[in-house]
Amino acid sequence: MNKKTISLLLFSFLLISCSSQKSIPKKVGTADNFKTITTESLQTNLTVIASDDMQGRDTGSEGQKKAGRYIIDFYKKHGVGFPKGATNYYQYIPAAFLNAKRNENLPDSENIWAFIEGSEKPEEIVVVSAHYDHVGMKNGEIYNGADDDGSGTVAIMEIAAAFQKAKDEGHGPKRSILILHMTGEEHGLHGSRYYTQNPLFPLANTVADVNIDMIGRRDPFHVKTNNYVYLIGSDYLSTDLYNVCEEVNKKYNFLSIDYKYNDKSDPNRYYYRSDHYNFAKKGIPVVFLYNGEHADYHKPTDEVSKIEFDALTTRTKYAFAIVSEIADRKDKLVVDKAESK
């Protein structure tokens, strides 16, 4: 074999090797993608979402609509589109629905949705939710709701941007990600109730709901550290989901998981008090990420200045890792338990 033939064979081998390496998709749930989620971006967005200009984001109010426009502008800036089958970023909810259970004279309002289509199983949907409403104004004071649920709102914005960036770089999620900013949570989980009664995608194809409500502070049970999160509901319907939450936390050494409120008989009844519950009632596995109540809960003192952004960043990355693992695992989460009250 002459030198020219050897050189040609070596060149061919290198080409095949490089091509093979490029064809292996990079998994979305890696440390590289966590870098997209930054304290700076969370702080920038929360400073706007929980500002006085939003007047407490009461359901259907102009302040809430203004916050919604900011959220949508963020998605447009980061190339995150609205779902297929929708005409824009809004799921409109009529006042008649919002006031049907108890008439609080709420005006028309909207859920806001964004979408990252999956690369291999696009028909299977992982929902990531947080409510973007708060309680508005009382006696002339603005209740800004920085933690409740401004923290969850900006967290899922960051999660969406991170998934979109991964997709743009050629290693997006295998299943589709539906980002849902719910309205009307403070008045009775209305936005999630509306979506689950009027789903854009079949609930049978909805793999899980990862719900985030208050992850920017610490509670009196964790005075010495904010390196924790309460998980609620992860093992109620699916052993797989519980295992995912545990395993990704161990893999990346994020924080301490606290199951204090995971008991359905807990008198606080947190499992029933946020938007994930409407999905659970439909037999969809859910996990609720939460930091616990604090002295500023539902008070005008729930301000951005009191948010612990290091904790918010870590918890947001943990939520992203959970969603990523659910979206990329080979098999759909198995529902091996029945929902019960």
C-alpha positions in Angstrom: 0.0 0.0 0.0 1.6 3.3 -1.0 1.7 6.5 1.0 -1.1 8.2 -1.2 -3.5 5.3 -0.5 -2.7 5.4 3.3 -3.3 9.2 3.3 -6.7 8.8 1.5 -7.8 6.1 3.9 -6.8 8.1 7.0 -8.6 11.2 5.6 -11.7 9.1 5.0 -11.6 7.7 8.5 -11.4 11.1 10.0 -14.3 12.4 8.0 -16.5 9.4 9.0 -15.4 9.9 12.7 -16.3 13.6 12.7 -19.6 13.0 11.0 -20.5 10.3 13.5 -19.6 12.6 16.4 -21.8 15.4 15.0 -24.7 13.1 14.5 -24.8 12.2 18.3 -27.3 14.7 19.8 -26.2 16.6 22.9 -28.6 15.9 25.7 -30.5 19.1 26.8 -30.3 18.5 30.5 -26.6 19.3 30.9 -24.6 21.8 32.9 -24.1 23.8 29.7 -27.9 24.5 29.6 -28.0 25.6 33.2 -25.7 28.4 32.3 -28.6 30.0 30.3 -30.5 30.4 33.6 -28.9 33.4 35.3 -29.4 35.3 38.4 -29.1 38.5 36.4 -31.9 37.7 34.1 -34.2 36.4 36.9 -33.6 39.7 38.8 -34.2 41.9 35.7 -37.5 40.2 34.9 -38.8 40.0 38.5 -38.0 43.7 39.0 -40.4 44.4 36.2 -43.0 41.8 36.9 -43.3 42.7 40.6 -43.0 46.5 40.1 -45.6 49.0 41.2 -46.4 49.6 37.6 -48.2 46.2 37.5 -50.4 47.2 40.4 -50.4 43.8 42.0 -51.4 41.9 38.8 -55.0 41.1 39.9 -56.9 38.8 37.6 -58.0 40.6 34.4 -56.6 43.9 35.6 -54.7 46.2 33.3 -51.6 45.6 35.6 -51.8 41.9 34.9 -52.3 42.5 31.2 -49.2 44.7 31.2 -47.2 42.0 33.0 -48.5 39.6 30.3 -47.3 41.8 27.5 -43.8 41.9 29.2 -43.7 38.1 29.4 -44.7 37.8 25.7 -42.1 40.3 24.6 -39.5 38.2 26.5 -40.5 35.1 24.6 -40.4 36.9 21.3 -36.9 38.2 22.1 -35.7 34.7 22.8 -37.4 33.1 19.8 -39.9 31.1 21.9 -43.1 30.8 19.9 -46.7 30.1 20.9 -48.1 26.6 20.5 -49.2 25.0 17.3 -52.9 25.2 17.0 -53.1 28.6 18.8 -53.3 31.9 17.0 -51.2 33.8 19.5 -49.7 33.6 23.0 -53.1 33.9 24.8 -55.7 31.4 25.9 -58.6 33.7 26.5 -60.9 33.1 29.5 -64.3 34.7 29.6 -65.5 36.5 32.7 -68.5 34.1 32.9 -66.2 31.2 33.5 -64.1 33.1 36.1 -67.2 34.1 38.1 -69.2 30.9 37.7 -68.2 29.4 41.1 -68.3 32.5 43.2 -69.1 35.8 41.5 -66.2 38.2 42.3 -67.0 40.4 39.3 -63.7 39.4 37.6 -63.3 40.7 34.0 -62.1 38.6 31.1 -58.6 37.3 31.5 -56.0 35.2 29.8 -53.6 32.3 30.4 -50.3 32.9 28.5 -48.7 30.0 26.8 -45.4 29.4 25.0 -44.1 26.2 23.3 -40.9 24.4 22.4 -41.7 21.5 20.1 -40.1 18.1 20.8 -37.7 16.6 18.3 -38.8 12.9 18.6 -42.1 12.7 20.4 -43.7 16.1 19.7 -47.2 14.9 20.4 -46.3 14.2 24.1 -46.5 17.3 26.2 -44.7 18.3 29.4 -46.4 21.2 31.1 -44.4 23.8 33.1 -46.7 26.1 35.0 -46.8 29.1 37.3 -49.5 31.7 38.0 -48.7 35.3 37.0 -51.7 36.9 38.9 -51.6 38.2 42.4 -54.1 40.0 44.7 -53.9 43.5 43.2 -54.4 46.5 45.5 -56.1 46.9 48.8 -56.8 50.2 50.6 -54.4 52.0 48.2 -51.5 49.7 48.9 -50.0 47.6 46.1 -49.4 43.9 46.7 -46.5 43.2 44.4 -46.3 39.5 44.9 -42.6 39.2 44.2 -42.4 35.7 45.7 -46.1 34.8 45.1 -45.8 34.1 42.3 -43.5 36.5 40.6 -40.7 34.1 41.4 -42.4 31.2 39.6 -43.3 33.4 36.7 -39.7 34.5 36.0 -38.5 30.9 36.6 -40.6 29.4 33.9 -39.6 32.3 31.6 -36.0 31.3 32.1 -36.8 27.6 31.7 -38.5 28.3 28.3 -35.5 30.4 27.1 -33.1 27.7 28.1 -35.0 25.0 26.2 -35.3 27.2 23.2 -31.6 27.9 23.2 -30.9 24.2 23.4 -33.2 23.6 20.5 -31.5 26.3 18.5 -28.2 24.6 19.1 -29.5 21.3 17.8 -30.2 19.5 21.1 -33.7 20.4 22.1 -36.1 18.3 24.2 -37.5 15.0 22.7 -41.0 15.7 24.0 -42.7 19.1 23.6 -42.6 21.7 26.4 -45.8 23.7 27.0 -45.1 26.8 29.2 -48.3 27.9 31.0 -48.7 31.2 32.9 -52.0 30.8 34.7 -54.4 33.5 35.5 -56.9 33.5 38.3 -55.0 31.2 40.7 -55.5 33.6 43.7 -59.3 33.5 43.1 -59.6 29.7 43.0 -57.2 28.1 40.5 -59.4 29.3 37.6 -56.7 29.5 34.9 -55.6 25.9 35.3 -59.2 24.7 35.7 -60.0 26.4 32.4 -57.0 24.9 30.6 -57.7 21.4 31.8 -61.3 21.7 30.7 -60.3 23.2 27.4 -56.8 21.8 26.7 -55.0 22.8 23.5 -53.4 19.3 23.5 -55.1 16.1 24.5 -54.7 15.4 28.3 -54.0 11.8 27.4 -50.8 13.0 25.8 -49.9 15.3 28.7 -47.0 13.5 30.5 -46.7 15.7 33.6 -47.1 19.1 35.1 -44.2 20.7 36.9 -45.7 23.6 38.8 -43.8 26.4 40.5 -45.4 28.7 43.1 -43.1 30.7 45.4 -39.4 29.7 45.1 -37.7 33.0 45.9 -37.6 33.0 49.7 -37.1 30.8 52.8 -39.5 30.0 55.6 -39.1 29.9 59.4 -38.2 26.2 59.3 -35.0 27.0 57.3 -33.6 30.0 59.1 -30.0 29.0 58.6 -30.1 28.1 54.9 -32.1 28.7 51.7 -30.6 25.7 50.0 -33.8 23.6 50.1 -37.1 23.2 48.3 -40.3 21.6 49.3 -41.6 19.0 46.8 -45.2 18.1 47.0 -47.1 15.5 45.0 -44.2 13.9 43.1 -45.1 10.4 44.4 -48.9 10.7 44.4 -49.5 9.3 40.9 -46.2 8.2 39.5 -43.3 6.4 41.1 -41.3 7.4 38.0 -41.8 11.1 38.7 -40.7 10.7 42.3 -37.6 8.9 41.1 -36.8 11.6 38.4 -37.0 14.4 41.0 -34.7 12.5 43.4 -32.2 11.3 40.8 -31.6 14.6 39.0 -31.1 16.3 42.3 -28.5 13.7 43.3 -26.8 13.9 39.9 -26.3 17.7 40.0 -26.2 18.2 43.8 -28.6 21.1 43.7 -30.2 21.3 47.1 -32.0 19.5 50.0 -35.4 18.2 49.2 -37.9 18.7 52.0 -41.1 16.5 52.0 -42.6 18.2 55.1 -45.8 19.2 53.3 -46.1 16.1 51.0 -48.6 14.4 53.3 -52.1 14.7 51.9 -53.4 15.0 55.5 -51.2 18.1 56.2 -53.5 20.8 57.5 -52.0 23.4 55.2 -53.3 21.4 52.2 -50.8 22.9 49.8 -51.3 20.1 47.4 -54.8 21.4 46.7 -53.9 25.1 46.7 -52.0 25.6 43.5 -52.5 25.0 39.8 -51.0 21.5 39.6 -54.0 20.2 41.4 -56.3 20.6 38.4 -53.9 18.4 36.4 -53.7 15.8 39.1 -57.5 15.6 39.2 -57.2 14.5 35.6 -54.8 11.7 36.4 -51.7 13.6 35.2 -48.5 13.2 37.3 -47.6 16.5 39.0 -44.8 17.9 41.2 -45.1 21.2 43.0 -41.9 23.2 43.9 -42.4 25.6 46.8 -40.4 27.5 49.5 -43.0 27.6 52.2 -44.8 30.6 53.7 -43.1 33.5 55.3 -44.1 36.7 57.1 -44.7 38.6 53.9 -47.1 36.1 52.3 -50.1 37.9 50.9 -48.9 41.2 52.3 -47.8 44.4 50.6 -44.3 43.7 51.9 -43.7 40.7 49.5 -41.2 42.8 47.6 -38.3 42.1 45.2 -35.9 43.5 47.7 -36.6 40.4 49.9 -36.0 37.8 47.2 -33.0 35.6 47.7 -31.8 35.3 44.1 -29.2 32.6 44.8 -32.0 30.3 46.0 -34.3 31.3 43.1 -31.6 30.5 40.6 -30.7 27.1 42.1 -34.4 26.1 42.3 -35.0 27.3 38.8 -32.1 25.1 37.5 -33.5 22.2 39.5 -36.9 22.6 37.9 -35.3 22.8 34.5 -33.4 19.6 35.2 -36.6 17.8 36.2 -38.5 18.9 33.1 -35.5 18.0 30.9 -35.3 14.5 32.3 -39.1 14.0 31.9 -38.9 15.3 28.3 -35.9 13.2 27.3 -36.4 9.9 29.0 -37.0 6.9 26.8 -40.4 6.0 28.2 -43.3 8.2 29.2 -43.9 8.5 33.0 -45.9 5.6 34.2 -49.0 6.4 36.2 -49.0 3.6 38.7 -51.2 5.1 41.4 -54.8 6.5 41.5 -55.6 10.1 42.4 -57.5 10.3 45.7 -58.5 13.1 48.0 
